[in-house]
């Protein structure tokens, strides 16, 4: 069944690629179709461009504000805004790639970047960035993540922002127990154990066992093992013995220092459980900050970057990155790039991320006052951009990545928590699938 799922995924991508080739073969130059086969034009740098917001509704107001700022500074360029709900953004792009009607510029997150890029729809942005005022002003870790997510050769996305893995902890419970902040993995495990009192329904940690469980599990494994690369040649390091040992230690917390209900908890249930109960720690991202503020108040919790090893070294997996891409079919790439450059400027990127509650890609924006007063975001930005942080780039570029990291293995991770599968067998299964997917990708790349 798993093999058939992956074959279906590859077949879908092959069909899409076939459609692109057909469009390329029949394209007659500047036909205005806006399809992947249309090479577009640099344009005059003036006139109209169309922008697709891939999180329409949620980010509509802030993008309209940025567009108004841009048009005020560039009165000879008009930006037509189109908001697309996040859930349908991928299919909207795929349809436009095959049938025409692509925008000039649009939001393309790393989860969909490779699939859009491999269909020939995106303009490489390396040379534009090198000549831009943004050169040296963007987080190198985020730029590296964007490049890796697009396949590793060219830069098809300029990152606007990132979320970050965050360890939320109850400061009131830690102080009552006389515990140090869980800045290291040693402190984390000690606190998880000491804060647990099952008789009082108190637990040291809540672990994510339901939907979305694979990324935090891998983050815990690599964070403890210190392995800094996802690949060793064409073989993944996911099932390295050090990662196996780290995952064994992590999952051993289940039911010992965590609620038994965690086996089915996605992030919504996990966050609600932490906000309303007496659980010491929660591993989630910055997206739940406002939920914690409303439920607990600022004085009862803190958010730290995921723990370091005892020597202070930090390894974390890459998080999905939001960003902007210019489409190859654009008839006005010069104006499109002006818009990207403006949106990533210090003031505008700060404004966007303050609204989104995420880490700015612009490193000057990451120093702004609103971040300094929002400690979890400030610490996350410092960790992300710190020289001592090593980012393990997850293979978002693999067409099979979502299937492997979700449908195929989330049920297996639940088996690990329930003691029906070993951590080694789980990671070996993940590794076998990833290695096969990497070979397929290289053959088709």
N, C-alpha and C positions, 0 to 999 in steps of 0.2 A: 504493500500500500504506500509506504513512504517513497519507494522508488518511483511509483507511478505518479505521485504528487510532484516530484522533482522533474520527471520527464514532461509532465503537463506544463510546468513552469517554463522549462526550456523551449518547449514547442511554441508556447505563447510568444516568447521573446523572438524565436526564429521567424514566426509569422510577421511580427512587427518589423523585424529587420528586412524581411522579404518585401514588405510593403514600402519600406523606405527606399530599397533598391529600385523598385518599380517606379516610384515617384521620381527618383533621380534620373532614371533612364528616359522618362517621358517629359521631364521638365524642359521648358523652352525659354530658359533665361528669366528675365524680369517679368514674370507673369502675375505677380501680386498674390500668389496663392498662400504664401506664408507657410509652406510645408518644409519638411526636413530636406527635400531635394533642392530647395531654393537657396542659392548662395548669398542672396541679399546684396546690400550695398552699404558703403561707408556713409553715404548721404552728406547733406550739407551741414549737419550739426544744428539745424533749425527745423521748425515745423512741428508735427505731431508724432508722438510715440504712444504705444499702448503698454500699460503695466498690469500684469496679473499678480494679485496678492494671493498666495497659496494658503492663507489662513483668514480668508474673508469673513467678516462678521466679528471675529475676535480682535483683529488688528486693523479693521477698516478706519476707525477714527484717527489713529496715530499715523497711518500711511497718508490719509488725506491731508493731515497737518503738514507732513514732510513734503508732499507734493505742492501744497500752497507755498511753502517756503522756497521750494525749488523754482516754481514759476515766477515768484517775485524777483528772484535773483537772475532768472533766465527768461525774460519776457518773450523771447522769440521761440520758446519751446512750450508746447502744451502736452501735458501727460493725461491720457485717458485711463482712468482707474477702473479695473474689473476685479471684484472680490469673488474668490472661489473658496467654498468651504474646504477645510483641510482634508476631510474624508474623501472628497471627490477630485482633489487636485491631480493626483497621478493619472486617473482615467481621462481627465480633461486634457492634460498634456498629450497623452498617448493618442487620443482621438484627433487632436489638432496636428500632430506630427504626421499621421497617416492621411488626413483629409484636407489639411490646410487650415489657416486661421490662427497660427501661432502669434503670440505677442512679440513686441520688440525686446522687452525685458520682463523678467518675472522672478518671483520667489521660488526657489528650488532647494528643498532640504536635502541633506546628505542621504536620507533613506531612499530617495527616488533619483538622486543625481546620476548614478551610473546608468540606470536604465534609459534616462532621457539622453545622456551623452552618447551612449553606444549606438543610438539610432541616428546619430549625426546631426542632432538638432541644435547643439550649443556651440557658441563661438569661443575658442580658446582665449584666455584673458591674460596670459603670462606677460606678453610684451606691453599690453596696456597698463598693467599694474606696475611694471618696471619703470615706465615713463611718467607715472602718476604722482600726484601729491600724496597719495596714500602709501607710497613706497616707504617701508620701515615703520609705518604707523599702525600696522595690524598685528594682532597676536600671531606669532610664528607657529605656535602649536595649532591654532585654528586654521591657518592657511595650509599647514601640512595635512591636517585632517580633511580639508576640502579637496586637496589634490589626491589624497589616497582614496577618498570616497568616489572620485570620478574615474578611478582606474590607475592613478599613479603617474601618468606620463605628462598630462597637461592640466592646467588650472581652469576648470569650467564654472567655478562658483567663487564669488567673493564673499567670505563669511561676514554675516552681520552680528551674530550672537550665538551664545552657547548656553546650555544648561550645565549643571555639574552635579555629580554625585555628592550628596551631603549626609553627614551623620548628625541627625537631630537628637539632642539629649535633654532630659529634664534636669535642670540645674537645681531645683528644689530637692529632688530625690537624691541627687549626687551629694549635695551639701549635708543632708541629713545622715547619709551613710558614711560621710567622711572620705569620699572618693575623689580622685583626681579626674580632670576632664579626660575623655577618651580620645586623646590625640594620637596614641599609638595603639597597635593591635594588642599589645600586652595589657594596657589599661582597659581596652574594650572588653576583652574576655574576662578580666577580673571583675569589672563592673556588671557584666551580664550575669555572672554567677552570684555576686553579693546582693544584687537588687531583687533577686527572685525569692518569692515566698508564696508558694503555690496555695498554701492554706488560706492566705489572704487575697488570692487571685492577683498577685503582683508578680511581674516578670521583668527581667532585665532587658529583653530585646524582643522585637517583632520581626520575623523573617518573611520575605515575600515568597510564597509557594504557588500562588495562582498565576494568572496571566501576567506576562512581563517579567518572569522570574529569572530568565537566563542571564541577562546583562548584569544584574546585581550579584549573581553567583560568580560570574567570571570576574567582576570587579574585585570581589573578596579574594578570589584565588590568586589573581595576578598581584593584587595589592600586598598580599602576604608573601608570595613566593619571590617577588622582586624581578621576575622575568619581564624584560622590557620590549619584546617583539612578539607579535602574534604568529609569525612564520619563521621557520628555520629552513631556508630553501623553499621547497614546495610542500613542506610538512608543517602543520600547525603545532604550536607549542602548548595548545590547550590541555593536552593530556600528558604533559611533562610530569614526571613523578613529584616535583615540587608543587605543582598546581594540584595534583591529586591529594597530596597530604594537606594542603591548605584548605581545599574544599571539604575534606573529611572533618577537619576541625570546625569549620563553619557550620556544616549541617548537623554536627553533633549538638548544637545549641537547641535544635528543634525539640520541643516538649520538655527539655531539661530546663531551659531558661526562656522559653517562648510559649505563647498559647498554642494549644493543639489546633485551633481554628486556622492558624497561619497557613496550613497546607493548601487551603483554597483561596487565600486572600490575594486579590489584585491590589493595585496601589490605592484605589478609592477606599476599600474596606480596611486596608492596613492603616491608612492615614486617619480614618475616622476612629478606629480602635485606639490608636495612640493618643489622639486628641481628647478622647473621653475617658480614658482609663489611667491606670498607674503603671505604665510600662516605661522603663528607663530610656530605651534608645530605639530609634527608627532610622533605617537607611532608605532615603529617597532622594529627590533632587530639589532644586530651589523652587520648583513649581508649587510646592505645598506650604511655602512660607506664610502666605496670607491666612491659610486655614489654621495654622498653629497660632498665629497672633490672635485671631478671633476666638479660638477655643481656650487658649491658655493665658493670653496676655504676655507682654514682652519679658516679664521678670521670671518666668518659670521654665524657660528653655533657651537653648542656643543651637546654632547650626554650624558645624565644622566641616571642612573637607574630610574626605574619608581618611582613616588613620594611616600614619606612617609606620615604617618599621622602627625598631628600637634605636637605630642609628640616625633616624630623621629622614631617611630617603623615602621618596614618595613615588609609587607607581599606580597609575589609574588607567582604566580603559577609556577610549574616546567616547564622548557623548555626541548625540545627534547635533549637527550644526545647521542653523538657519543661514540662508545666504541668497544672493542675487546672481542671476545669470543673464547674459545677453544671448539672444537667439540668432543663429546663423542666417535665418531668412529675413531678418530685419532690414528694411530699406534705409534705416537711419541709425546705423551702429554708433556713429559719433555722438549723437544726442542721447542715445541709450546709455553709453558709457558715462557721459556727463551726469546723468541721473544717478547711476551706481556710485560714482565718485562722490557726489553730493550727499547721498544717503549714508555713506560711510564716513563722512567728515565728523570731526570731534563732536560738534554741537548736535547734529542730527542723529548720529548713532547713539549718543548718550540719551537723547530724548526718546528714541525708539525703545531702548532697553530699559529705561526707567518705567515705561508703560508696560513692557512685556515681563519685567521682573527677571531679566536674564543678564548674562555677562556680556558687556560690549566687546566687539572684535577690535575696535579702535582702542589702542592702549592708553591714549590720552583721556578718552572718555571713561576708561576704567578707573581713573583717578578722581573722578568728579565727586562732589560733596554728597550726592544722594547715595552713592555706593559706600562712601566712608561711614555714613550713618546707618546703613543696612548691613550689619556685621556679617551675616551668612554670605551675602553676595560679595562683600569686600574680600573675605577670606578665600572664597571660591576663585575670585579673579586673581588673587595673589598666588594661589596654588597652581592655577592653570598657566599663568605666565611666568612662574618661578623657574629659575635655572635648574633647580634640583628636582623638578617634576619630570617624570618620564611617562609619556602617553603611549599606551598600547593601542594601535589603530585597528579597530574591528573592521572586518572585510565587507563593508557596506556595498562595495562594488560587485560582489558576487551576486548573480541573479538568484541563486538559491539561498542567500543569507537569511531572508525573512522566514522562509519555510523551515530551514534547519534550526533557527533560533527560536521559533515559535511552535508551529504545528507539530514538528517532529519531536521536539525535545522538552517542551514544557511538561507534558505528561510524564516523561522519564524523570524529570527533576522531582516531581511529586513522589515517584516511586523511591527515589533516593531518601527523601525526608521520611518516608514511611518504612524504610529499612527493607524494601523489596528489590532494591538495586544498589550496587555499590557505587561510590563516587568514581572509582576507576572505570567500571563498565560504562557509566554515564559519559565520562569525558572521552573514553575510547570511541564510543558511538558517535559523539559529536565530531571528534577528530577524523574518523573514517569518512563521514559525510563531507566535511569541509575539505579534506584532501582531494576527494573526487571532484568536488565543485571547483576547486582551484585548478585542477588539471583541465577540466572542461573549459573554464574561462580562458586559460592560457592558449588553448588550441583555437578558440574562436576570436581571441583578442587580436 
